[in-house]
Amino acid sequence: MSIYSDLGVPEIINACGTVTRLSGGMMAPEVAEAMRQASLACVDMVQLQAAASRTIREATGAEAGIVTSGASAAVLLGTAAILAGLDPARMNALPDVPDGKREFLMVRSQRNMYDKALVVAGARLIEVGIPDRYSGPGVRDAAPWELEAAITKNTAGIYYLAGAQSKPSLRDIATVAREHRLPILVDAAGQLPPTANLHRFLDEGADLVAFSGGKAIGGPQSSGILAGRMDLISSALLQMLDLDIYEDAWSPPAEFGPLRQMRGLPHHGIGRSCKVGKEEIAGLCTALKRFTSTDEATRRATWLARLQRIAELAGGEGLSIEGKAIPILNVKTPDLDTAMALARKLAAGTPAIHCGLGRRDEGIITVNPVALTDAHAEEIGRRLAGR
Ligand SMILES: *Cc1c(COP(=O)(O)O)cnc(C)c1O
């Protein structure tokens, strides 16, 4: 018996990867156990976040870090930190920014569905550049000088979406940002693996970086990481906390030392809806340690073996495995209609198998191994054999 049979909800096979719609991935037993243990006692949340900061610091090289309720929450809190700094009046005002210093520059080709998180906190997005290389007639994207030209007295920071396609390079943008003393907030939610990316964006000049906890790290589905400069991380933390306290009863730990300079405490703020529980913090810290101590090649070999087993059982034409950090099995069919018919058939079976449809126009459905077990691989292989 499982909780899902108690609730009357069928379990599915998630071959899409750790997507939110399909409940992310599965946690390792030690991560679930950390969450269970965390639920059995109470702690001071600031002390728990200080412990998380030490863990995140170890994993990323950042000055500080906090656990958030997801990468999107980390971007929202990071924006709030950049807009308000350590000023409680500015924190209380968000999402208003009375002096108008609320503009975040971003490269137009990096616009995405998740950038709403900045707007919610009070930012105004200023798009820069023409993404010619996407539209076909040209080859260029935004240049660093174009970002520089867009800086005004209302510019608060620069937002950067990390990805294989992202241009200009973060290093080039950081050169401009440093000159104008503008902080850079990087959304790197899905940029793991490789493990080295935990350090990379900070090394390249980011002031804050956001990661998902529920993707490849293998933490709780509603967890994320915000890592970076200690003053900004401290501001972000404060804007998520319960602050129904007297100021003389509050003494922040050294991990969030900059909070000791504050002239007063803000009220519950813009970040309160990003609240994270002790169970998520404990789970994320355990998952992060596990992620950084797992050998990269071993992790990839496990995923690859799962896809190879599926291909072996499925047999027939049109199966190929593509490289990159996460290997993906492509199942090629003649066209879009046959791909969709196969996807519908797999989803209609018991258990339902959900495949990736990102390449359906080419007649391809995809299998991502990250949210699968070995038993799932057997089932997918058998069901594909009858395709
Ligand atoms: C997945 C993703 C997010 C959201 O992450 P959550 O942890 O689910 O909040 C944000 N930005 C990008 C680029 C993502 O891929």
The ligand as a Gaussian input file, in Angstrom:
#p B3LYP/6-31G(d) Opt

LIG

0 1
 C       12.821000      24.854000     -13.834000
 C       13.163000      26.278000     -14.031000
 C       12.729000      27.259000     -13.127000
 C       11.810000      26.947000     -11.980000
 O       12.402000      26.170000     -11.018000
 P       11.587000      25.724000      -9.712000
 O       12.612000      25.124000      -8.835000
 O       10.546000      24.758000     -10.185000
 O       10.974000      26.959000      -9.139000
 C       13.136000      28.564000     -13.323000
 N       13.929000      28.902000     -14.361000
 C       14.357000      27.994000     -15.261000
 C       15.252000      28.438000     -16.368000
 C       13.995000      26.657000     -15.126000
 O       14.425000      25.748000     -16.015000

